[in-house]
Amino acid sequence: MCFSSSKCTTMWKPIQQTIPGIVYESSKYDRIATIYDSENVTFTFEKIKNEMEKLAAGLLSTGLIPGDRILICGSNNANFHLTILACARAGLIFSMINPNFNSVQQLERALLKGEFRAVIGFPANKEAEMLNSLLNKIAPELRLSAKGNLRCKSVPKLTHVIMGAEDHKHAGTYTLSEIFGRSNAERISKLPSYQQWNPHQLAAIQYTSGASAEPKLVGLSHYQLINGGKAMTEAIGIGSEDSLCCALPMFKSPVFALVGLTPFISATRIIVPSPSPLPKFLFDSIAKYKCTHLLSNGVALRIILKIALTRNLELPTVTTLIMAGERVPLEVSKDIRQVFTGVKKIMNGYSLTEAASMPMICGDMKLITRSIGQAIPGFKVKA
């Protein structure tokens, strides 16, 4: 079985643009694009465009060049999202990965296999110490190297280490604020001309989940990421008047395509309660911003429902619940309506890294407990 991003009906029209292209086009909207609730960060479309440019110019000022590969370790915070967009604007090939590495070997393999020139870390809480420790073990040269000039025997391609946190333990490490500080109007004016790019050129390389085999790297173009998001947005039914709340980690390519790019595809407002994959402020964020759509999965939703039922909470504004990665368990479907009292649609989708999408979605309430659905417009299934 294979999935193709070619049109499966004459009605479905893909977006022929790059990621920077849709960000610039959306900057005309005078409204809020994303809210990172626990960080108290709100981005308008115009501000995202401006911050993307600043960070892109700052990254290239350090000696990185278009085509270099950048490993971005992080999840659901504002600067993680901005960094991905900035890499795309600078012509850098980005890769998103879970910052919670199990071992030194796991991070080292990721760096070697992807031949990454830079690693940018956005760890949360205790993960910061762990990521610093892992980098120190992999590249002890970091303690004495100049910033952007790491020479490491174990990972010879790696020259740049950038941390989102202001405190770091290595002389050779940039902070993200330093990168922003290197930007200026002249450097922004010299950013690559994205208008000349082909939408089918490589934007990202992403590790597969490893659920059924050893994780492998797959290439994703601007076209695939944007239209993977567009296909999901249209199949689910997300519009400019809706607010989508994310309760899944954004380092997974289908989640990023839906959450990270939907504002620029359908002008939808995105709400990210907190950097944690299971947001502790989820209920408050949904109620505060009157979210209409919630993205979750079976494991997370069980926990969400258990807490909500214990507290006798009701979240009536949510009309659509999107479950990624698995069928909706029967016992869970019964509890959903007790908490999400206004829900009209419950959908489950099959996530596929290689497609940067959920190419198969089931929206039939009678089938969601036993079916993964059918191919959505924009995709076709081949035997």
CORTA-V615886 format. One record per backbone hydrogen bond with DSSP energy under -1.0 kcal/mol. NH is the residue of the N-H (numbers start at 1). CO is the residue of the C=O. Records with the same first field share a line. If there is no record, write none. Layout:
# CORTA-V615886
NH: CO / CO
This chain:
# CORTA-V615886
2: 382
4: 380
17: 15
22: 18
23: 19
24: 20
25: 21
26: 22
29: 26
31: 29
33: 43
34: 43
35: 270
36: 41
37: 272
38: 273
40: 37
41: 36
43: 34
45: 31
48: 44
49: 45
50: 46
51: 47
52: 48
53: 49
54: 50
55: 51
56: 52
57: 53
58: 54
59: 55
60: 56
61: 57
62: 59
63: 60
67: 91
68: 65
70: 93
71: 118
72: 95
73: 120
74: 97
76: 275
81: 77
82: 78
83: 79
84: 80
85: 81
86: 82
87: 83
88: 84
89: 85
90: 86
92: 87
93: 68
94: 203
95: 70
97: 72
101: 99
107: 103
108: 104
109: 105
110: 106
111: 107
112: 108
113: 109
114: 110
116: 111
117: 69
118: 69
119: 160
120: 71
121: 162
122: 73
127: 124
128: 125
130: 126
131: 127
132: 128
133: 129
134: 130
135: 131
136: 132
137: 133
138: 134
139: 135
142: 139
143: 140
144: 141
145: 141
149: 146
150: 159
158: 155
159: 117
160: 117
162: 119
163: 174
164: 121
172: 142
173: 170
174: 161
176: 163
179: 175
180: 176
181: 177
183: 180
188: 184
189: 185
191: 188
194: 192
196: 193
197: 194
201: 198
203: 220
204: 220
205: 94
206: 218
208: 216
218: 206
220: 204
222: 201
223: 199
225: 221
226: 222
227: 223
228: 224
229: 225
230: 226
231: 227
232: 228
233: 229
234: 230
235: 231
236: 232
237: 233
238: 233
242: 239
244: 269
245: 293
246: 271
247: 295
256: 252
257: 253
258: 254
259: 255
260: 256
264: 261
266: 262
269: 242
270: 33
271: 244
272: 35
282: 279
285: 281
286: 282
287: 283
288: 284
289: 285
291: 286
292: 243
293: 243
294: 320
295: 245
296: 322
301: 297
302: 298
303: 299
304: 300
305: 301
306: 302
307: 303
308: 304
309: 305
310: 306
311: 307
313: 308
315: 339
319: 292
320: 292
321: 345
322: 294
323: 347
324: 296
325: 349
328: 368
333: 329
334: 330
336: 332
338: 335
339: 335
340: 336
341: 339
343: 340
344: 319
345: 319
347: 321
348: 362
349: 323
350: 360
352: 357
355: 352
356: 353
357: 352
361: 374
362: 348
367: 364
368: 364
370: 367
371: 367
374: 361
376: 359
379: 376
382: 2
